């Protein structure tokens, strides 16, 4: 049974994701489009399985998994093969670990792969070409586990009404377990991407859809659906749908990926609103007799393929051309490839006669010649894997800087051991990966700098290091804290403690964080951290600010092709960014020479 207007749900989810990826500043919370997809998948899969139990008294798992396999795998494999030759013509960083990325995508474990890497969904310096298949992994996990659970429940159900009641109870239980795990995670995690990627914490949207399916159904209509169809007028149904859509847009406009509110409330609210839109369109099917526009059917049918193709194509096209043209070509080729997959490739693999919008298509028989292009693409993929570098240029740069930093620290330690009286004077820097990227220029511009920078270090880590150095009596006069871009929610407490933990006779220099992804959001933690650093500098004369944020804003040329946190995408911009960073710190140190130390 085909439900009119369900296409609107798929189209809405797809548009949210596309706008988020193409124009994130306009829709920073557009990632909730994935949750709309999840809720709809949960509804549709559960409703279809309920229909099967109602008609056959059991679930045919072999047929179920075969249908899922034919729907999911062909466009996924096609996407990987199409990307293979294209990735040879962009910088090698995109091919780092491409074999493992491909294996994770085909094995439906991209979410676990990203979690093991400790990767951020939103801020990878070189985004993984198959990063977006994390959502496909969650879909696959849900499809497998939920089908097995319902097949087991069906065996113990005597009639369809009891079965639907049991489905509702089990689904609601899974929903609560998943949502509570995400809620708890908001208070315990130091990387919100892990909450986002996790099958456990991010599966509740599926079960919002599953619970709704148990209450409403398709042909096996529930009492709730029959009651609402009688009570709701066409106008009220449209009002509910438009209201839920409007609120979803509000969420997409104001939610941000790094905000803990997104995980405590936002994603759950988005899933409930998706459920409301599903319910409204289900009732709209009963209330309307007009046919759904063919354009809606086309966009909905190709939405999965467009989702699969758009991300790697956008990354690759963005390397070759300007943003506007890259977006246009991404949409065009994604639609073409998704249409080819849905209307031609998938039916052929299933042994069916292909149709395009209901019109049969006669294709010539190619025989063995039809294998030539796939084999060439597969060969290209092998070449890409074999020639892929073991480490990206960004990571290699950080590793090289870390080794040089370690060598410098050994020299400093030897000098301190031989000249213990020299410890009192000088400057030390405790920093994160941004400072580490500029370590060569910092050591050159600030002779004798004692530097300790590391990836993912935050204000909490910096405070611990400050306390330890103060306790050991190894603290130098000028202490530079180049931290803050790795956000902590209690940034004000951490900065206050930093001022308090600074012993007498020392000065504190705070390097303000820059996160270009949230420039237009004054409430972003990175921006509020900077504001509080400036406030502390105004309050205490022995606290000074090295305003890297302002330097970064004044020099947009160092951010082209970056993650908007770590400057420089090639040698010239890395050099320029490093020089600017070192100059910002050096100027603050010069100013500090005329400032008093902590009394």
N, C-alpha and C positions, 0 to 999 in steps of 0.2 A: 504494500500500500504506500503510494507516494503522497507525501504531505506537502500541499502548496504552502509557499512562503517560508518553509524551513531554509530555503536558499538565503534568505536575509540574514540568518544567523551566521552561516559560513562566510558570507560576503563581509559582514561587519567585523568578524574576527580577523579576516585577511587584511582588510583596510587598516585596522588598528596597527597590525604588525608592520605593514609596508610603510605607513606614515612614520612609525616609530624608527624604523631602520633608515629611511630616507631623510626625514626631517624631524629628528629627535627633539630639537628645541621647541617645536610647535606641539608635540604630543609626547612629553617625556615619560608618561605612563602607558604608552601604547602597547607595552609588553603584555598588558592584560588581555590582548586579543588572543593570546595562546590559551588563557584560562577560559575564554569563551569557546574556543575550539574544544578544550578538554570537557567542559560541561555538556556541550552538544554531543560529543562522542560518547560520553557516559549515558546520556539519554537514549541515543539511537541504538547503541549496542544492546543495552538492557531491554529496551522496548522490543527489539527484534527477537531477542532470546525468550522474552515472555510470550511473544506470538508463537514461537516454535513450540514451547511447552504447551501452550493452549491448544495447538493443532495436533501435535504428535506425542504429547505427554512426556517428552524427554528432549534433551539437547544432543544433536549429532555433532560431537566435537571435531571429528575429522573434517566434515563439510565446513564447519565454522572456521577452523584454522586455514583451510584451503582458500576460502573466500578472503580472509584477512591477508593471506600471503600474496594472492594475486593482486590485491588492491594496493598493498604497501610497497612490495619489493620492486616491481618493474620500474616505476618512476624513480625510485631511489638509486637503482643500478644505472639507469639512464643518466641521471644527474651526475653521478660520479664519472661515467665515461665521457660525458660532454665536457666536464671541467678538466679532464686529463690533459688534452692538448693545450687548452687555454693557460693552464698554470705554468707551462714552460716559458711563457712570454711575459711573465711578471717577475718581480724580484724573488730571489731564491728563498727569502724568509717565509713565503707562503707555503713552501713545500717542506718545511721543517716537520719531521715526524708525520709526514703525510700518509705513510703506510699504516701507522697505528691509528691515525684519525679515520682512515677508510675502514679498517677492521672494526673500530668502535662503532662507526655508523652502521655497517652491515650487521654487526652483532647486537645492535640496539642497546649499547652500553655507553654512548657518548656522555651521558650525564655523569656516570661513575668515572670515566676517563678525565673529564674536566675537574671533578672533585679531587681526584688523586693528584692532579697537577697543582691543585690549589688555585685554579684559574678564576678570574672574575668574568662573569657573563658579559658585563658592559664595558670593561676597560682592559682589553688585551692590547698590547702594543702592536702586534701583528695578529689580527683576529683569525682564528682557525676557519678554514674554508667550509668545514662541515660542523661548525659549532652549533648551528641551528637544529641539527638532528638530535640534540638533547631531548627535545619535546617528543620526537618520534620514539625515542627510547622509553619515555614514560608511557606513551600510548601503548606500545607493545607490552610493557609490563602489566598494564591494566587489562589489556585484551586477554592475556594468558591467564592471569590470576583470577580475574572476575568470571571468565567462562568456566574455569574449573570449579570455582565456588558455587556458581549457579547450577552447574550440572549435578553437583553433590546435593544441593538443596532440592532440586527437582525430583530426585529419587525418593525423598521422604515426604513429598507433598501429595496429598490425595486429590486435590482439585486446584484449578487455576486461581481461585480467589485466595486460598491459603498460600499458594506459591507466591503470589504478588505481595501478600502481607509479610511473608518471610523475607522476600527480596528487599522490601522497604526497611525492615528492621536490621538486616545484615548490612545493607548499604549505609544506613544512618550510623551504624556502629563504626564502619570503616571511615566514614566521613569525620566522625568525632576524633578518632584516634589520629588521623592524619592532620587535622587542623590543630589539635592540641599539641602535637609534636612540633608543628611550625610555631605555635604561640610560645612554647617553652624555648624553642631555638632562638627566638628574638632576644631572649635575656642571656643566652649562653654562648652564642656563636660569635666568632671574630671575623667571619666572612659570610655575608648574607647570600652570596652566590651558592653556597652549599645548601642553604634552605631552599633556594630556587631550583637547584638541580636535583635535589633528593626525591626519589620515588616515594619515600615514606611521607615526608612533610608536604609534598606538592601534589598529592593525588586526590585531595579532597574535592577539587572541581569535578572530577569524573563522577564522584559519588553524589554530588549535588544533582547532576543529571540523572544518575541511576535511581535515586530516591524519587525524583519527579516522575520518571518513567513508570515506576511501580504504582504511583498514584493516578497516572493519567492513561498511559498506554497508547497504542496505535489503533488496531482493530479491536483488541481486547480493552475496551475503554473502562476506566475506573469510575467510581461514583463521583469523585471530585471533578473529573472532566465533564461528565454528563451534567452535573449540577451547574458548573460555571458556563457551559454552553447555553443552558436555559436562562441563566440570570444575567449574563453579560450581553449587552447590546453590541452591535458592530462598533459604534462610537467608543464605548468603554474599552473594548478590546484594543482598539487602535491607541487609545489614550494610555493604557497600561504599557503597550509595546514602546510607544514613543517616550514615555516617562522613563522606562528602564534604559532605553537607548541614550537618552539625554544624561541620566545619572552616570552611565558608563563613560560617556564622553567627558564628564566632569572629573571622574576618577582618572581617566587617561591624561587629562590636562594637568592635574595637580600632583598625582603620585610620582615619586622618584624611586629609582631602583635601590639606592642606598639607604633610604629612609626606613627605620624599623616599623613605622606605622604601616608601610606597605605590606609587611609580613604579618603584623599583628592583626590588622583589620582589612587593609586594602584588597588583597587578593581574594579573601573570603567574600567581601562585599561584591567584588566583580563577578564572582561565581554565582552568587545569589541573583544578581541582576541578569546574568546570562540565563539562569533558570526562569526568571520572569519573562524574558523575551521568548524563550522556547515555548513556555506555556501560552503566551499571547498569540504566537504564530500558529500553535496547534489549534487554538480556538478559532483563529482567523480562517483556518482551512474549513472549518465547519460552517462559518458564517458567510463565506463568499462562494460565488459560482463562477466567477471569471477565471480565465486561465492565467497562470503565472507567466510573465514575459519571458521569452526565450533567452534574453540576455541574462536574466537572473539565473536561469538554469545553467547556462554556459559558464558563468563566473563561479557558481557554486560547484559545478562538476570539476572544474579545473583548479579550484582553490588549493587543494593539497599539492598538486604539481607546481603551481606558482610559488607556493611557500617553499618547496624544496629547491627550486631553481633560482629564486630571486637573490638569495644571500650570497652564494659564491659568484654569481654573475655580477652582482653589484660591486663586490670587493675587487674583482678583476677589472671590470670596466672603469672603476674609479681610478685605477692605476694608469689607465691609458688616456683618459679624457676628463673634461670638466664635469662637475657634479650634475648639472641639469641634463646633459646628454647621456651621462651614465645611467641616471634614473630612467630616462625614456627608453633607452635600449634594453635595460634590464626588464622593464615591464613588457616590452614587445616580445623579446625572445623567451621570457618566462611563459607568456601566454601561448606562444607557438609550440614550445617544447611540451608544456603541460597538456595542450590539446592533442598533440601527436600521441602522447602517452595514454591519455584517457580514452580517446576515440578510436585509436588504431592499434597501438602496441598491446595494451591490456586485453582487449577482446581477442586479438589474434592468439596471444599466449593461452587464453582460456578455451581456444577452439571455437570461438563464436565469429559470426559475420559482423564486421565493424559497421557502425552507424554514426553519422555526425548529425546531432540534433534530430534524430529519428529517420534520417535519410540514409539508406544503405550505400556503402562504398565498396566498389569492386577494385581490388588491387591486383596487379600482375604478379604471377608466381616467379620469384627470384631464385628459388632453389638454393644451392650452395653459395651463390653470389651474394645472397642476403647476409652471409656471415662475414664478408670481407670488411665492411666498415666497423662492426663491433670488435673484430680482431685487431684492426688498426688502432682503434681507440684504447683497447686493453693494452696493446703494446706501448702506446704512448704513456699510459699510466705507469707501466713498469719502468719505463725510462725516467719518469718523474720521480718515482720512489728511489731508484738506484742513484740518481744524481742529486737527491735532496741532501742539504747540509745537515749535520748532526745537531747544530745549534744556530739559532737566529743571530743576526748581527747585534741586536739589542742585548741579548743574553751574553753573547761573546764579549761585548763591550763592558758589561758589568763584571763578568768573571775576571777579565784583564785588569780592571780597576781594583777589584778586590785583592788580587795578588799583589799589585803595586802597593796598595794600602797596607797589607800585611807586612811587606818588606819595610815600609816606612815606620810602622809601629814597632818592629824589632829594633830599628835604629834608635827610635825615641826611648825605648825601654833601656837600651844599653847606655845611652847618654844619662838617663835619670839615675841608673845604678852607679855610674862613675861620678856623677855630679849631683848628689841629692839636694844640694842647696838651690839648684836651678829649677826645681819643680814649681816654685812659687810664681815664676814669671812665664809668660807665653800664652798660647791660645789652644784650646782643644775644641773639636767639633764632634757632636753626636748626631748622626743623620740617617736619612732613609735612602731609598734607591735613587732619588733625584740628586741628592748630594753626592752619592757614589758615582753617578754618571759624570759629574764635574770634578772628580777627585784629582785628576792630573793638573788641572788649571788651579784648583784651590791650593795644592801643595806648591805650585810654581809661584803663585801670587802672594802666598802667605808663608814665607820660609819658617820652618820649624813647627808648622801646624801639626798637632797631634789629632789625627782624624780616625773616627770609628763610625763607618756608615754601613748599613746592611739593608737588604731588600725587606719590605713589609714592616719595618720598624715604625712604631707609633709613639705617642706621648707617654703611654704607660710604661713602655720599655725604656724610654729615655729617662723617666723619673727613677726607675730602678737603678739604671747605670749611674745617674747623678748621685744617688744616695750611697752607692757602693764606693764610688771614687772619693766622696767626702769622708766616708768612714775610714778608708785606707790612707787618707791624707795625700792622695795623688792628684788632687784637683788643681788645675792651673788658674791663673788670675781671671782670664776671660773664657767663659764657657759658652759655646755656640750650640744652640739647639735647633737643628734643621729638620724639624718634624711637623706633622700636622696633616699631611695629605692622606695618610692612612688613618681614616677617621675613627675617633672614639666619641661616644655620646657625652661623656662627662669631661669634655675638653677643658671646661672652666675649672673644675676641681683639680685636674691634672696640672694645669698651668699654675694655679694657686699653690699647689704642693711644690712645684718646681721652684717658685720664688722662695717658699718657706724652707725648702731643703738646701738652698744655696747657702753655704757657710759665709761668715763674715770675711771681708777682705777680697771678695770676688765680684765680678760683674757677669750679668746674664744677657746674652744676645739671642733673640728669638728670630729665626728666619720664617717669614710668613709663607704658608702653603699656597700653591696655585693649582686649581683644578678647572681646566678650561671647559669641562662638560657642564659645569654648574655656574658659569659666570653670571647668568641672568637670574639666578635664584639666591637672593640675599639670605634666605633661611637655610641654605645648604650648610652642612657642618663645617666644611673646609673654609667657607667664607666667614662664618661666625667665629671660627677659631682665629682667623686673622684679625677680626675686629677686636677680639678679647686680648690678643697679644698687644695690639696698639693701645688698648685701654690700660694694660699693665705698665707699658712703657711710659704712659702719661702719669701714672700713679707713683712709680718708683724711679728715682733718678739713676739707679744702678742697673736698671733694666732697659735695654735698647732693642730696636727692631731693625732687621735687615729685610727690607720689603721686597722679597722676590716676587710676590704677587704683582706689584705695580710694574716691576721690570718686565715680567712676562706679558702683561697686558700691553705694554708699550712696544713690544717687539713681536708682533704676530708672525713674522717670517720664520721664526724658529719652531713653529708648531705645525707647519704643513706636513701632512702624512704621518702624524703621531697619534698617540692615544690621548693627547691634550693634558697629560700629566708629566710625561718624560719628554723633554725637548729633543729636537733633532731626529730626522729620519735618514739623513745621509751625512757624509763627513763634514761638509761645510756648515750645515745647520747645527751639527753636534758641537763643532768647534765654537761657533758663534754663541750658542746657548751656554756652553761651559764657561766661556770668557765672561759673559754677562752675569752668570751665577756667581763666579768667583769675585768679580768686581763688586757686586752687591754686598757680599759678605765682607770683603776687604774694606769697603767704604764705611760699613758699620763699625768695624774694628778700629779704624782711624778715629771715628767719632767717639768711640769708647775711651780712647786715651785721655780725653778731657773730662770724662765723667767720673764721679766718685765710685768707690767700691761699697759693697754692703756693709753698713756700720755694725 
